[in-house]
């Protein structure tokens, strides 16, 4: 098992954001967490990344317990977070943003090789490598955010609402990108409200309501469930 979150609980003050959730990500898989705003989806990713502390429970990555570990050490272990809203450095160039993704790496000789691979995967970024990141379209900014994460050579990619603000055709392209990345052996834990994107790329998902998992299973079964269809597919 690549990642195992065991009965994790997170509070914000007295408010319970995550109420004893268990989530597993097998090696080289895409697992999704879906739910409305405010259900605790993003908090789960922040807990895995070390950005928020657990009240109780355990987080294991490749057989090692990591809850309580410093954020930079979690990155070094191979977990990289692509946050909601992309969180790029808008006044820095595309190239500088990409290089920041490798700031913890020691294998400097391989960074240019990896940059070339990113540019092959995202040709638009090569053409705009000297532009400010803030001048890119929404879709290009999302690709840059993913590219920056890949520069860290992760084993697990945490993706928080990557489809927000993107047109349907760009979301389809985004799904193709995530599938292609996964086919290289990279695990993905996706937090998403767009059930169509989830169905495109995931085999298994968890459905959250108010900090709790109310459904989990194979994506085909979930998409046939009346609760999921009403909440995320509009019927």
SULGIHU-V284367 format. One record per pair of residues at least 24 apart in sequence whose C-alpha atoms are under 8 Angstrom apart, sorted by the first residue. I is the first residue (numbers start at 1). J is the second residue. Records with the same first field share a line. If there is no record, write none. Layout:
I=J ; J
//
This chain:
1=25 ; 26 ; 27 ; 61 ; 62 ; 63
2=26 ; 27 ; 61 ; 62 ; 63 ; 156 ; 187
3=59 ; 60 ; 61 ; 62
4=59 ; 60 ; 61
5=57 ; 58 ; 59 ; 60
6=57 ; 58 ; 59
7=56 ; 57 ; 58
8=54 ; 55 ; 56 ; 57 ; 58 ; 59
9=54 ; 55 ; 56 ; 57
10=43 ; 47 ; 52 ; 53 ; 54 ; 55 ; 56
11=54 ; 55
16=211
17=43 ; 210 ; 211
18=43 ; 44 ; 210 ; 211 ; 212
19=211 ; 212
20=57 ; 212
21=211 ; 212 ; 213
23=206
25=187 ; 188 ; 189
26=187
27=185 ; 186 ; 187
28=182 ; 183 ; 185 ; 186 ; 187 ; 188
29=182 ; 185 ; 186 ; 187 ; 188 ; 202
30=182 ; 187 ; 188 ; 189 ; 190 ; 201 ; 202 ; 203 ; 204
31=188 ; 189 ; 190 ; 202 ; 203 ; 204 ; 205
32=189 ; 190 ; 191 ; 192 ; 198 ; 202 ; 204 ; 205 ; 206
33=189 ; 190 ; 191 ; 192 ; 205 ; 206 ; 207 ; 208
34=191 ; 192 ; 193 ; 194 ; 195 ; 205 ; 206 ; 207 ; 208
35=192 ; 193 ; 207 ; 208 ; 209 ; 232
36=193 ; 208 ; 209
38=210
39=208 ; 209 ; 210 ; 211 ; 212
40=208 ; 210 ; 211 ; 212
41=191 ; 208 ; 211
42=160 ; 191
45=81 ; 158 ; 160
49=74 ; 75 ; 79 ; 80 ; 81
50=74
75=152 ; 154
76=104
78=152 ; 153 ; 154 ; 155 ; 156
79=154 ; 155 ; 156 ; 157 ; 158
80=149 ; 152 ; 154 ; 156 ; 157 ; 158
81=149 ; 157 ; 158 ; 159 ; 160
82=145 ; 146 ; 149 ; 157 ; 158 ; 159 ; 160
83=158 ; 159 ; 160 ; 161
84=159 ; 160 ; 161 ; 162 ; 164
85=161 ; 162 ; 164
86=141 ; 142 ; 145 ; 162
87=145
88=133 ; 134 ; 141 ; 145
89=133 ; 134
90=132 ; 133 ; 134 ; 135
91=132 ; 133 ; 134
92=131 ; 132 ; 133
93=129 ; 130 ; 131 ; 132 ; 133
94=125 ; 128 ; 129 ; 130 ; 131 ; 132 ; 133 ; 144
95=129 ; 130
97=133 ; 144 ; 148
98=144 ; 147 ; 148 ; 151
99=148 ; 151
100=148
101=148 ; 149 ; 150 ; 151 ; 152
102=148 ; 151 ; 152
103=152
104=152
105=152
111=151
114=151
115=151
118=147 ; 150 ; 151
122=147
138=165 ; 166
139=166 ; 170
143=174
154=186
155=186 ; 187
156=186 ; 187 ; 188 ; 189
157=186 ; 187 ; 188 ; 189
158=188 ; 189 ; 190 ; 191
159=188 ; 189 ; 190 ; 191
160=190 ; 191 ; 192
161=190 ; 191 ; 192 ; 193
162=192
163=192 ; 194
171=197
172=197
175=200 ; 201
176=201
193=232
194=232
195=232 ; 233
196=233
199=223
//
